[in-house]
């Protein structure tokens, strides 16, 4: 899998607040190409698998409840230096401390009711993409 790919989830808040179009436009304007995208309803098992590194954190159950509370949109993005550039575009996990003009600053309600996920490394992107997409779903 290319190091020029990253993975994102438009979280329940983004879907419920109808912010997808604005967020997708920001992503396109920053040079990313969508290689795959679909709307899904996460079940607890898939959410727990996805967030397994947080299993022992006190916020884990709230995170799983949030991520399974409404549909999400998962997507594979392509761009040179995709992981790092996307992390810059989405901003800090806490929207109150995220830079102005970042997706999280503009669309997230709080650290726990965040608007978007972005892979934090090429290895994470590879794992996350394979969890949600088969090779034949990529364009």
ZATI-632075 format. One line per 8 residues: their letters; for each residue x, y, z of N, C-alpha, C, O. Coordinates in nm, 2 decimals, m for minus. Example, Ala and Ser with C-alpha at 12.3 -4.5 7.8 and 13.67 -1.06 7.14 Angstrom:
<recs>
as> 1.32 m0.57 0.78 1.23 m0.45 0.78 1.32 m0.33 0.78 1.42 m0.33 0.85 ~ 1.28 m0.22 0.71 1.37 m0.11 0.71 1.29 0.00 0.79 1.34 0.11 0.80
</recs>
This chain:
<recs>
xxxxxxxx> 0.09 m0.12 0.00 0.00 0.00 0.00 0.09 0.12 0.00 0.19 0.13 0.07 ~ 0.05 0.22 m0.07 0.13 0.34 m0.09 0.14 0.43 0.04 0.04 0.44 0.11 ~ 0.26 0.49 0.06 0.27 0.58 0.17 0.20 0.71 0.14 0.20 0.80 0.22 ~ 0.15 0.72 0.02 0.08 0.85 m0.02 m0.07 0.84 0.01 m0.15 0.92 m0.03 ~ m0.11 0.73 0.09 m0.25 0.72 0.13 m0.27 0.74 0.28 m0.18 0.72 0.36 ~ m0.39 0.79 0.31 m0.42 0.80 0.45 m0.57 0.77 0.46 m0.64 0.76 0.36 ~ m0.62 0.75 0.59 m0.75 0.71 0.61 m0.82 0.82 0.70 m0.76 0.88 0.78 ~ m0.95 0.84 0.68 m1.02 0.93 0.76 m1.16 0.88 0.79 m1.22 0.80 0.71
xxxxxxxx> m1.22 0.92 0.90 m1.36 0.90 0.93 m1.42 1.03 0.96 m1.37 1.11 1.05 ~ m1.53 1.06 0.89 m1.61 1.18 0.92 m1.71 1.12 1.03 m1.79 1.04 1.00 ~ m1.69 1.17 1.15 m1.75 1.12 1.27 m1.90 1.16 1.27 m1.95 1.24 1.20 ~ m1.98 1.09 1.37 m2.12 1.12 1.38 m2.16 1.26 1.38 m2.26 1.30 1.31 ~ m2.09 1.35 1.45 m2.12 1.49 1.46 m2.12 1.55 1.32 m2.21 1.63 1.29 ~ m2.02 1.52 1.24 m2.01 1.58 1.11 m2.12 1.54 1.02 m2.17 1.62 0.94 ~ m2.16 1.41 1.03 m2.27 1.36 0.95 m2.41 1.43 1.00 m2.48 1.48 0.92 ~ m2.43 1.42 1.13 m2.55 1.48 1.18 m2.57 1.63 1.16 m2.68 1.67 1.13
xxxxxxxx> m2.46 1.70 1.16 m2.47 1.85 1.14 m2.46 1.89 1.00 m2.46 2.01 0.96 ~ m2.46 1.79 0.91 m2.45 1.81 0.76 m2.33 1.90 0.72 m2.34 1.99 0.64 ~ m2.22 1.87 0.78 m2.09 1.94 0.75 m2.01 1.86 0.65 m1.90 1.91 0.61 ~ m2.05 1.75 0.60 m1.97 1.67 0.51 m1.93 1.75 0.38 m1.81 1.75 0.35 ~ m2.02 1.82 0.32 m1.98 1.89 0.19 m1.87 1.99 0.22 m1.78 2.00 0.14 ~ m1.89 2.07 0.32 m1.78 2.17 0.35 m1.65 2.11 0.38 m1.55 2.16 0.34 ~ m1.65 2.00 0.46 m1.53 1.93 0.50 m1.46 1.87 0.37 m1.34 1.87 0.36 ~ m1.54 1.80 0.29 m1.49 1.74 0.17 m1.43 1.84 0.08 m1.32 1.82 0.02
xxxxxxxx> m1.50 1.96 0.07 m1.44 2.07 m0.02 m1.31 2.11 0.04 m1.22 2.14 m0.04 ~ m1.29 2.13 0.17 m1.16 2.17 0.23 m1.05 2.06 0.19 m0.94 2.10 0.16 ~ m1.09 1.94 0.20 m0.99 1.83 0.17 m0.95 1.84 0.02 m0.83 1.83 m0.01 ~ m1.05 1.85 m0.07 m1.01 1.87 m0.21 m0.93 1.99 m0.24 m0.83 1.98 m0.31 ~ m0.96 2.10 m0.18 m0.89 2.23 m0.20 m0.74 2.22 m0.14 m0.66 2.30 m0.18 ~ m0.72 2.12 m0.06 m0.58 2.10 0.00 m0.51 1.99 m0.08 m0.41 1.94 m0.03 ~ m0.56 1.96 m0.20 m0.48 1.87 m0.28 m0.50 1.72 m0.27 m0.43 1.64 m0.33 ~ m0.59 1.68 m0.19 m0.62 1.54 m0.17 m0.72 1.49 m0.28 m0.80 1.56 m0.33
xxxxxxxx> m0.70 1.36 m0.31 m0.79 1.29 m0.40 m0.86 1.18 m0.32 m0.79 1.11 m0.24 ~ m0.99 1.16 m0.33 m1.06 1.05 m0.27 m1.04 0.92 m0.35 m1.08 0.92 m0.47 ~ m0.99 0.82 m0.29 m0.97 0.69 m0.36 m1.08 0.59 m0.33 m1.11 0.50 m0.41 ~ m1.15 0.62 m0.22 m1.27 0.53 m0.18 m1.34 0.61 m0.07 m1.28 0.68 0.01 ~ m1.47 0.59 m0.07 m1.56 0.65 0.04 m1.69 0.58 0.05 m1.75 0.54 m0.05 ~ m1.74 0.56 0.17 m1.87 0.50 0.19 m1.92 0.54 0.33 m1.85 0.57 0.42 ~ m2.06 0.55 0.33 m2.12 0.57 0.46 m2.16 0.44 0.52 m2.21 0.35 0.46 ~ m2.13 0.43 0.65 m2.15 0.30 0.72 m2.21 0.33 0.86 m2.20 0.45 0.91
xxxxxxxx> m2.27 0.24 0.92 m2.30 0.24 1.06 m2.21 0.15 1.14 m2.21 0.03 1.12 ~ m2.12 0.20 1.22 m2.03 0.12 1.29 m2.10 0.04 1.40 m2.18 0.09 1.47 ~ m2.06 m0.09 1.41 m2.11 m0.17 1.52 m2.01 m0.17 1.63 m1.89 m0.14 1.60 ~ m2.04 m0.20 1.75 m1.95 m0.19 1.86 m1.82 m0.27 1.84 m1.71 m0.23 1.88 ~ m1.84 m0.39 1.78 m1.72 m0.47 1.76 m1.62 m0.41 1.67 m1.50 m0.41 1.69 ~ m1.67 m0.35 1.56 m1.58 m0.29 1.46 m1.51 m0.16 1.52 m1.40 m0.13 1.50 ~ m1.59 m0.09 1.60 m1.54 0.03 1.66 m1.43 0.00 1.77 m1.33 0.06 1.78 ~ m1.46 m0.11 1.84 m1.36 m0.15 1.94 m1.23 m0.20 1.87 m1.12 m0.18 1.93
xxxxxxxx> m1.24 m0.27 1.76 m1.12 m0.31 1.69 m1.05 m0.19 1.64 m0.93 m0.18 1.65 ~ m1.12 m0.09 1.58 m1.06 0.03 1.53 m0.98 0.10 1.64 m0.87 0.15 1.62 ~ m1.04 0.12 1.75 m0.99 0.20 1.86 m0.92 0.11 1.97 m0.91 0.15 2.08 ~ m0.87 0.00 1.93 m0.81 m0.10 2.03 m0.69 m0.04 2.11 m0.68 m0.08 2.22 ~ m0.62 0.06 2.06 m0.51 0.11 2.13 m0.55 0.20 2.25 m0.48 0.23 2.34 ~ m0.68 0.23 2.25 m0.74 0.31 2.36 m0.82 0.23 2.46 m0.88 0.28 2.55 ~ m0.81 0.10 2.45 m0.90 0.01 2.53 m0.89 0.03 2.68 m0.99 0.02 2.75 ~ m0.77 0.06 2.73 m0.75 0.08 2.87 m0.77 0.23 2.92 m0.74 0.26 3.03
xxxxxxxx> m0.81 0.31 2.83 m0.83 0.46 2.86 m0.97 0.48 2.92 m1.06 0.41 2.89 ~ m0.98 0.57 3.02 m1.11 0.59 3.08 m1.22 0.64 2.98 m1.34 0.63 3.01 ~ m1.18 0.70 2.87 m1.28 0.75 2.77 m1.32 0.64 2.67 m1.41 0.67 2.58 ~ m1.27 0.52 2.68 m1.29 0.42 2.57 m1.44 0.39 2.55 m1.49 0.40 2.44 ~ m1.52 0.37 2.66 m1.66 0.33 2.64 m1.74 0.45 2.58 m1.82 0.43 2.50 ~ m1.71 0.57 2.63 m1.78 0.69 2.57 m1.74 0.70 2.42 m1.83 0.74 2.34 ~ m1.62 0.68 2.39 m1.57 0.69 2.25 m1.65 0.59 2.16 m1.70 0.62 2.05 ~ m1.66 0.46 2.21 m1.73 0.36 2.13 m1.88 0.40 2.12 m1.94 0.38 2.01
xxxxxxxx> m1.94 0.44 2.23 m2.08 0.49 2.22 m2.10 0.60 2.12 m2.20 0.60 2.05 ~ m2.01 0.70 2.12 m2.02 0.81 2.03 m2.01 0.76 1.88 m2.09 0.80 1.80 ~ m1.91 0.68 1.86 m1.88 0.63 1.72 m1.99 0.54 1.66 m2.00 0.52 1.54 ~ m2.07 0.48 1.75 m2.17 0.39 1.70 m2.31 0.45 1.71 m2.41 0.39 1.69 ~ m2.31 0.58 1.75 m2.44 0.65 1.78 m2.51 0.70 1.65 m2.63 0.72 1.65 ~ m2.44 0.71 1.54 m2.50 0.75 1.41 m2.41 0.71 1.30 m2.30 0.67 1.33 ~ m2.45 0.72 1.18 m2.37 0.69 1.06 m2.24 0.77 1.06 m2.23 0.88 1.11 ~ m2.14 0.71 1.00 m2.01 0.78 0.98 m1.97 0.76 0.83 m2.03 0.67 0.76
xxxxxxxx> m1.88 0.84 0.78 m1.83 0.82 0.64 m1.68 0.79 0.66 m1.61 0.87 0.72 ~ m1.64 0.68 0.60 m1.50 0.64 0.60 m1.45 0.67 0.46 m1.52 0.65 0.36 ~ m1.32 0.71 0.45 m1.26 0.74 0.32 m1.11 0.71 0.32 m1.04 0.72 0.42 ~ m1.06 0.69 0.20 m0.92 0.68 0.17 m0.88 0.80 0.09 m0.94 0.83 m0.01 ~ m0.78 0.87 0.13 m0.73 0.99 0.07 m0.59 0.96 0.01 m0.51 0.89 0.07 ~ m0.56 1.03 m0.10 m0.43 1.02 m0.16 m0.37 1.16 m0.18 m0.44 1.25 m0.23 ~ m0.24 1.17 m0.15 m0.17 1.29 m0.18 m0.02 1.26 m0.13 0.00 1.18 m0.04 ~ 0.07 1.32 m0.20 0.21 1.30 m0.15 0.22 1.35 0.00 0.16 1.46 0.03
xxxxxxxx> 0.28 1.27 0.08 0.29 1.31 0.22 0.15 1.31 0.29 0.13 1.40 0.37 ~ 0.07 1.22 0.25 m0.07 1.22 0.29 m0.10 1.23 0.44 m0.18 1.31 0.49 ~ m0.03 1.14 0.52 m0.06 1.13 0.66 m0.03 1.27 0.73 m0.11 1.32 0.80 ~ 0.09 1.32 0.70 0.13 1.44 0.77 0.05 1.56 0.72 0.01 1.65 0.80 ~ 0.03 1.57 0.59 m0.05 1.68 0.54 m0.19 1.68 0.59 m0.25 1.79 0.62 ~ m0.25 1.56 0.60 m0.39 1.55 0.65 m0.40 1.59 0.80 m0.49 1.65 0.84 ~ m0.30 1.54 0.88 m0.29 1.58 1.02 m0.29 1.73 1.04 m0.35 1.79 1.13 ~ m0.21 1.80 0.95 m0.21 1.94 0.96 m0.34 2.00 0.92 m0.38 2.10 0.99
xxxxxxxx> m0.41 1.95 0.82 m0.54 2.00 0.78 m0.65 1.99 0.89 m0.73 2.08 0.91 ~ m0.65 1.87 0.95 m0.75 1.85 1.05 m0.73 1.92 1.18 m0.82 1.95 1.25 ~ m0.60 1.94 1.22 m0.57 2.01 1.34 m0.57 1.92 1.47 m0.59 1.80 1.46 ~ m0.54 1.98 1.58 m0.53 1.91 1.71 m0.67 1.85 1.74 m0.77 1.89 1.71 ~ m0.66 1.74 1.82 m0.78 1.66 1.86 m0.87 1.75 1.94 m0.99 1.74 1.93 ~ m0.82 1.84 2.02 m0.90 1.93 2.09 m0.93 2.06 2.01 m0.84 2.14 1.98 ~ m1.05 2.08 1.97 m1.08 2.19 1.88 m1.05 2.33 1.94 m1.03 2.42 1.87 ~ m1.05 2.33 2.07 m1.02 2.46 2.14 m0.88 2.50 2.12 m0.85 2.62 2.13
xxxxxxxx> m0.79 2.40 2.10 m0.65 2.43 2.08 m0.60 2.42 1.94 m0.49 2.44 1.90 ~ m0.69 2.37 1.85 m0.66 2.35 1.71 m0.63 2.48 1.64 m0.70 2.58 1.68 ~ m0.55 2.49 1.55 m0.52 2.61 1.47 m0.64 2.66 1.40 m0.72 2.58 1.35 ~ m0.66 2.79 1.39 m0.76 2.85 1.31 m0.75 2.79 1.16 m0.64 2.78 1.11 ~ m0.87 2.77 1.10 m0.87 2.72 0.97 m0.86 2.57 0.95 m0.87 2.52 0.84 ~ m0.84 2.50 1.06 m0.84 2.35 1.05 m0.98 2.29 1.07 m1.07 2.36 1.12 ~ m0.99 2.17 1.02 m1.13 2.11 1.02 m1.18 2.10 1.16 m1.30 2.13 1.18 ~ m1.10 2.05 1.25 m1.15 2.03 1.39 m1.18 2.16 1.45 m1.28 2.17 1.53
xxxxxxxx> m1.11 2.27 1.43 m1.14 2.40 1.49 m1.27 2.45 1.44 m1.35 2.51 1.51 ~ m1.30 2.42 1.31 m1.42 2.47 1.25 m1.55 2.38 1.28 m1.66 2.44 1.28 ~ m1.53 2.25 1.29 m1.64 2.16 1.29 m1.66 2.07 1.41 m1.77 2.02 1.43 ~ m1.56 2.06 1.50 m1.57 1.97 1.61 m1.63 2.05 1.73 m1.61 2.17 1.74 ~ m1.71 1.98 1.81 m1.78 2.04 1.92 m1.68 2.04 2.05 m1.68 2.13 2.12 ~ m1.61 1.93 2.06 m1.52 1.91 2.18 m1.42 1.80 2.14 m1.43 1.74 2.04 ~ m1.33 1.78 2.23 m1.23 1.67 2.21 m1.30 1.53 2.20 m1.26 1.45 2.12 ~ m1.41 1.51 2.28 m1.48 1.38 2.28 m1.58 1.38 2.16 m1.61 1.27 2.11
xxxxxxxx> m1.64 1.49 2.13 m1.74 1.49 2.01 m1.67 1.55 1.89 m1.70 1.66 1.85 ~ m1.57 1.48 1.85 m1.48 1.53 1.74 m1.55 1.51 1.61 m1.63 1.43 1.59 ~ m1.51 1.59 1.51 m1.57 1.58 1.38 m1.50 1.48 1.28 m1.57 1.44 1.19 ~ m1.37 1.45 1.30 m1.30 1.38 1.20 m1.18 1.30 1.26 m1.12 1.35 1.36 ~ m1.15 1.19 1.20 m1.03 1.11 1.24 m0.94 1.12 1.12 m0.98 1.12 1.01 ~ m0.81 1.12 1.15 m0.70 1.10 1.05 m0.60 1.01 1.10 m0.56 1.02 1.22 ~ m0.55 0.92 1.02 m0.44 0.83 1.06 m0.32 0.91 1.11 m0.29 1.01 1.06 ~ m0.25 0.85 1.21 m0.14 0.92 1.27 m0.01 0.87 1.22 0.10 0.92 1.26
xxxxxxxx> m0.01 0.77 1.14 0.12 0.72 1.08 0.08 0.64 0.95 m0.03 0.60 0.93 ~ 0.19 0.61 0.87 0.16 0.52 0.75 0.12 0.38 0.79 0.03 0.32 0.73 ~ 0.17 0.33 0.90 0.13 0.20 0.95 m0.01 0.20 1.00 m0.09 0.11 0.96 ~ m0.05 0.30 1.07 m0.19 0.31 1.11 m0.29 0.33 0.99 m0.39 0.26 0.98 ~ m0.25 0.41 0.89 m0.33 0.42 0.77 m0.35 0.29 0.70 m0.46 0.26 0.66 ~ m0.24 0.21 0.69 m0.25 0.08 0.62 m0.35 m0.01 0.70 m0.43 m0.07 0.64 ~ m0.34 m0.02 0.83 m0.42 m0.10 0.91 m0.57 m0.05 0.90 m0.66 m0.13 0.88 ~ m0.59 0.08 0.91 m0.73 0.13 0.91 m0.79 0.12 0.77 m0.91 0.08 0.77
xxxxxxxx> m0.72 0.14 0.67 m0.77 0.12 0.53 m0.82 m0.02 0.52 m0.93 m0.05 0.47 ~ m0.73 m0.12 0.55 m0.76 m0.26 0.54 m0.88 m0.30 0.63 m0.94 m0.40 0.59 ~ m0.90 m0.23 0.74 m1.02 m0.27 0.82 m1.15 m0.23 0.76 m1.25 m0.30 0.78 ~ m1.15 m0.13 0.67 m1.28 m0.08 0.62 m1.30 m0.10 0.47 m1.41 m0.10 0.42 ~ m1.19 m0.12 0.39 m1.19 m0.13 0.25 m1.12 m0.25 0.19 m1.01 m0.29 0.24 ~ m1.18 m0.32 0.09 m1.10 m0.42 0.02 m1.04 m0.35 m0.10 m1.08 m0.24 m0.14 ~ m0.93 m0.42 m0.15 m0.86 m0.35 m0.27 m0.95 m0.32 m0.39 m0.93 m0.22 m0.46 ~ m1.06 m0.40 m0.41 m1.14 m0.37 m0.52 m1.24 m0.25 m0.50 m1.31 m0.21 m0.59
xxx> m1.24 m0.20 m0.38 m1.32 m0.08 m0.35 m1.24 0.05 m0.38 m1.30 0.16 m0.38 ~ m1.12 0.04 m0.41 m1.03 0.16 m0.43 m1.03 0.19 m0.58 m1.02 0.10 m0.67 ~ m1.04 0.32 m0.61 m1.04 0.37 m0.75 m0.90 0.43 m0.78 m0.88 0.47 m0.90
</recs>
